[in-house]
């Protein structure tokens, strides 16, 4: 069975679902496809649940370390991280349901399954039961996001060696942890775990924490993180990371750290494989990023790309802005050109950057 649409969006994260809504508002017949969930990583296992955990961490830190400053005292403080985890999941679920409601409200057809290009205007969507639906689209928007990049020689097992995906979905805390990578994800998890009393060491290959931010900010943040007991090692390359019984050994040039868990938070790679881009003739860079112009159009007329899969600036609000501009260009209405240099961004550690 073939269904025809003006716009089909692949990926229902902040770039994809926003592009779909804007296209529907501009009187296009729209479908959206996602193989896992509405709201994408951001709402389900990223920005939203992590902010919820950070709020809990802030309260936990105040109770553990600063109660005197606020004039209260108590005996036998008990912190139950599983409650913080449950709160983060309920916040996430509420917002994900909201995205489903927005799809209905805007008459956007939702297909849950994996989409593959058969040709430049035809997609085959396979659902979890193996049923295939064919979608014909005048315009296809690729918004498939990105995934944690794996480090050479490191095997993520999801328990002792984890990415942010497993870290955000665990309802217990490790006693000690090494975080590989001092970007936004690394320092945010360092903040959460340290606030609950976890022994945290952050290692970073580049010479400073938050290497994409201003140097003075990195310097000040290092002071603040160190002050609360987070150990920071910059300009350090690990030699190996391996599970040894119930510990993980992280071999550095001058020492070996033994911890309960290692969080790999080093980099992201775009989800551009397995989409059949070759069949459609879409140009992809050496690092897997889909190449686009300022209108969000790929080298193939009628195929567009937005969000993390383009590798421009991997942030939810940037993806949403790209989605809106893309939909406006498809509909041929007035729009703007994005200046990625001038995009605001934040890191929600403590203090916030």
N, C-alpha and C positions, 0 to 999 in steps of 0.2 A: 504494500500500500504506500503510495507517495502522497505527501502533503506539501502544499506550496505556500511559501512565505515571502514577504518582502525582505525581512531581516531574520537571520537565525544567529543567535549568540551561543558560542561554545564556552561554558564556564560561568557559574552563577555566584562568583565572588563580588567584591565591591566594584570592580571594573565592569564585569559582565552584567550583573543584575541592574546596575544603574544605566548602562547603555541600552538595555532592553526596555526599561521604563521610559527613558527619553525618546526612544524610537517609537514606542506605542503612543506617547503623548503627541508625536508628530504625525499621527494617523497612518503609521506603517502596520502591516500585519506581522506580528513578532512571535518567535518561538525561542525558548532558552533550553539548553541541554546541559546537564551536569551529571557526572557519574557517581557522585557521592552525597552532596548536600547543597541546599540553598544557603547562600551567605558565604560560601567558600571558607578558606582557612581563617580569615579575619574573624568572622563571627563564631566559628565553631571551635577552632583550636589555636587562635592567634590573639589579635589585639584585644578582643572583648574579654574572654576569660582571663587573660593575663592582667588586665587592668583591675578586674575583680579581685584577683589574688594579691595584687599590689596594695589594694585598699586594706585587705585583711592584714597584710604584712606590716603596713604602717601602724595599724592598731596594735598588733602584736609587739612591735618594737617599742611603742610608747609604754605599753604595760610592763614589758620586761626591763626597759632601761631608763624610762623617764617619768615613772609614776610620781616620784618625789616632786619633780618640777611642777606637776599639775595638782599636787596636794592630796593624793590618795595613796593608801597603803593597804596591803593584803598579805595573807599567808597562803602558801601552797597554790601559786598561780598554775593553772593547767591550760595549755594551749592545744586545741584539737584541730590539727590541720585538715582532717577529713571533712570538717564542717565548712572550712574555707573552700575546699575543693567542690563540695556540693553546691555552695552558693555560686561559685563561678559557672557551674554547669547549668543551674537554673536561669542565670542571667543570659547565658548563651542560647539556651533553648527558647526563651521568650523572644529574643530578637530574631532568631531563625524563623520562628512561626510568623513573625511580622513580615519577613521577606516573602513568605508563601502567600500571605494576605495581599501584599502589594502586586504580586504576579496576577492573582485573581482579579483584583480591582482594575488592573490595566489590560485585562483580556489577553494576557501573554500565555501561550501554550507552553506547558512545562513537560519536558521529556527527561526522565532519569535514566541515564545510560551513557555508554562511551560512544563518542562521535568520531567517524573517520571520513575523510574526503574520498569520494569515489571519482569525482571530477571537480572542476572549479566551482560548479554550482549545485553539486549533489553530495549530501552527507548520508551515511548509513549509521543509524543509532541503534546500538545493541543494548537491551536492558539486562537486568541481573538474571532473568530466566532464559536469556538467549534469543528473545524475540527481536527481530530487526524491523525498524521503521525507516523508510527513506524520506528525507526532507530535501525539497528543492528550494533554493534560496537565491533571490536576486543579489542579496548581499549577505556575506557571512562575516561575523566578528569573532575573532579568536581571543578569548580572555581566560586562558587555561592556567595562568599563574606560574608559580615556581615552587621548587622543593628543596629541602636541605641538601647541599652538595656533600658528597661523601669524601672523606680524606683518604689519601692513598695509604694502604696498609692498616686501616682501622675498620673493624667489623662492628656495625651497630647491631646489638642483640635485643634492643628494646627494654632491657631490664637493668643491666649494669652499665652498658654503654648506650646512651640514648641521644635522640635529637629533641628539639623543643616539642615535637608531637607527643612523644611518650612522657616527657617531663611535665607537660601541662595536664596530662590525663592520669597522673598517678595521685592517689589519695593519701600516700604516706611520704615521709621525707627521709632522704639518706642522712646518715650521721655526718658524713664528710663527702665533699664533691670537688672535682676539678672541672672547671668550665674552659673549654678550648674556644677562644674567640672573645674579644672584648668589644664587640659591636653592641648595638642596641639590645639584641636578645640576650647576649652574655651578661651584660651588666644589670638588666632587669631581673633575670633569674637570680643573679648573685644577691641583689637587694631582697628579693622575696625570701630566699633560703636563709640568708644571714639574719634576717629579722626574726626568724623562728629558731635561731640558735645553731643552725648547721655550720660546720667548719668549711668555709669556701675558699678555694684558690682559683684565680683566673689567670690563664696563660694566653699571651697574644704574640703572634709572630712579628707584627709591626712594632715600631718603637713606643707606641702609647695607646691608652684605652680610647675608645671612640675615635678611631683613626680618621674618620671622615669629618669630624668636627674641628673647630678651632683649637689650635695648640694650647692656648691659655685655659680653655675649658677642660681639656684632657688633664692638664696639670692640676687644676683645682679639684676636679672630680676624683683623681687618684688620691689626693690628700684625704678627701671626705670618706671615700670607700675604705681606705686604710685605717682611718680613725675608728670605724665601727668593727674592725677586725677582719675585713676581707683582704686576703693576701693577693697582691697583684704582681705578676711577673711578665714584663713586656720585653720585646726583642728576643723572645725565646722560642726555639723550634723544638717540639718534642721529637724524641728518637723513635719511641714506640709506645703504643697503648694496648695493653693485653689483660684479659681476665685471668686472675690467679685465685681459684677457689671462690671465696665470698668477697674478695677484694679486686680492685682494678689497679694494675701497676702502670704508672705514667713515667716513662723514662725521659728525663731531661738531660741536657749535656752535663750538668754538674750535680745532679741528684735524682733519686727515684722517689716519686710520691705514691703512697698506697692509700686508696680511698674506696668508699662504698660504691660511688657512681661517677661516671664521666659524662658530661653534657657536651656534645659536639655542636657548636654554634658558630661555625667559621664562615660559611658562605651559602649562597643559593644558586641553583641552576634552573633555567626556564623549562617549563613543561611543554616542550615543542615536539618531542618524539612520539611516535605512535598515532599521529593525527592524519597521516597520509598526505603530508604537505608536499611530498615529491609528486604525487598524482595531480596535485593542483598547481604545481610549479612555483610554490612560494619560496622566496629567498630567505635563508637563515644564516646568521653569522657563524663563525667557527665555534663560538661558545654557546650556540643553540638559541640565540635571541632572534626573534622574528624582526626583520628589518622593515621599518615604516617611515613614511614622510610626515610632515607636520600636520597633515590631515588625518593621520592614523591609517593611511592606506598602504598596503603591501605593494610589491611589484606587479601583483596580479589584480587587474580592475575587478571590483566587486568583492575582494577579500581584504579585510581590515584586521588590525590587531591592537589591543589595548592592555594596559596593566603590566604586571611583573614579567609576562612572557616576552615583552619587548626589551626588558632590561634597562629601561630608562631611569626610573627612580622607584624602587620597590616599596611603595607605601600605599596604604588603602585609599587615602584621599586623592593621591595623584592618579591612581587607577580610575577612581570615580570621575575625576575631571576629564581624563582621557576618554572615558566611556561616553560622557555627555557630548564632547566635541565630535567624537566619531559619529554618533547618531545624528548630530546636526549636519555634518558634512554629507552623510548618506541622504538625508532628506533635502539637502540643498538649501538650507535656511542659513541665516546669518549666524556666525559663530566667532570664536577667537582662536589665537595660536598660543600654545602653552610655552612658557619660559621655565624650563626645569631648574635653572639656576636659582630662581626666585621662589621656589616652593618652600613653604614653612614645614618644619619637621620637629619632632620631639622625641626624647628618650625619657621614659618614665621611671628612671631609677630614683634614688634619694640622695642628694637633691636632684630635682628634675633638670634636664637640659633642654 
